[in-house]
Amino acid sequence: MLYAILAYHVEDEILSWTPEQDAAVVAKVIEVQAPLRASGQFGPAARLDETRKARTLRGPGAGMVLDGPFAETKEQLLGFHLMECATEEEAIAAARKLRAVNPTAVYEIRPVKLYVPADGFGATSG
């Protein structure tokens, strides 16, 4: 079963990190991802840009584009990991490994009901 591990964090805290602090956390996360990727469990992962750049499309018909995600939470969704895990317990164990290197983050583990792989997307810069 596929699981999405959604990474939440207080965005202002992340934005206050120096480039060196940010790079250190990212390096640790990549280190945790490596054996999961090697085992074939680890799929796409993404770090999302700032929530101030988010837009929400809602409403009837063509909808209306609004600024921001309008989440009424202290933490914002800042990224995700997609993993193939046999059980929920296995997905939780993977999330614990990710959290061990970024302990102030909150991880939501959610089964994926539908996955449509995309073709032609390369790495993004910055």
N, C-alpha and C positions, 0 to 999 in steps of 0.2 A: 504494500500500500504506500502511496505517496503521502508525505506529510510536509506541510509548510511550517517552518519555524520562523515566526515573525519577530523581529527584533525591535523592541520599544526602548526608548531612553528619553531622558529630559534633554531636549534639543539644545537648550541654552548651555548646558554643561558640556556637551560635545563641542559646540561652537567656541567655547572658552579654552579648549585644549590648544596648546601650541602645536605647530606642525610636527614637532618631534614626539610629543605625547600621543598625538593621533596616529602617527606612523608606527609607534611602538605597539599600540593596541591592535591595529590592523595586522601587523606582523604576527602577533600572537594568535589572532583569529585564523589567519592563513595557515599557521602551524597546526592548529586543531583541525582544520578542514582537510589537510593533506592526507592523513590516513583514511579518513572517511571517503575522500575522492578516490584513493587507491583501491578501496574495497568495492567501489562501484555504487556506493550508497548516495554519494553527494552529487546533487545536480546543480542547476543554476543558482546563483546567489547574486544579490544586488544591494548596493548601498544607495539609498534614495537621496536626492538633493534636499535642500532645506524646505520645510513645510511652507514657508512664506511663498515659495514658488509653486506650490500645489494649486490646482484648480479642481473644483467640484462641478460636475454636470448633473443637474437634477431638474425635475419638473416634467410636465406633460409635453407631448409633441417633440419638437426639436430640443427642448430643454433650455435651461439658462445656465451659463457658465458663471460661477461665483469664485471669488478668491478664497483660497485656503481649504483645508480639509474639515474645519469646524468640529474637531474632536474636543469633547469636553473632558479631557484627561490631563494629568500632569505630564505623562509621557507621550511622545509622538512615535508613530511607526517610521523607523528610519532605514529599515532594510529587511531582507528575508533570505532564507535558505530553503531550497527544495530538496528533499531527501527521500530515498526509497528505504523504507524500514518494514520489517516483517510484523512488528507489533508496536503498539503505542508506547510500551515501556522502552523499546529500543530508541524511538524518537525522543522520548524524554531524556534518556541517557545522553544522546547526542547534544541536546539543548543544554544539558548540565555541563558538558565539556566546553561548549561555546561560552557559557556564562562564567566558567571558572577563570577565563582570561579577560572577561569584561564584566566583573561582578556587580556593577551598578546598572546594568541593562536588565530588562524584563523580557522574557521570551514566551511567546504564545505558541503552543503546538496545536496544529489543526490539520485533520485529515483533508486531503484534496479530493474532491469529487470528480473533477474534470481537469484534465491536463492536455492542452493542445500545444505541442512543441512548435517553436518558431524557427524558421530557416532564415539564414542570411544576416543575422545580427552578430556583429563583431564586438570587440571590446570597446568601451567608451573611454575617453581620456578624462583625466581630472576627476 
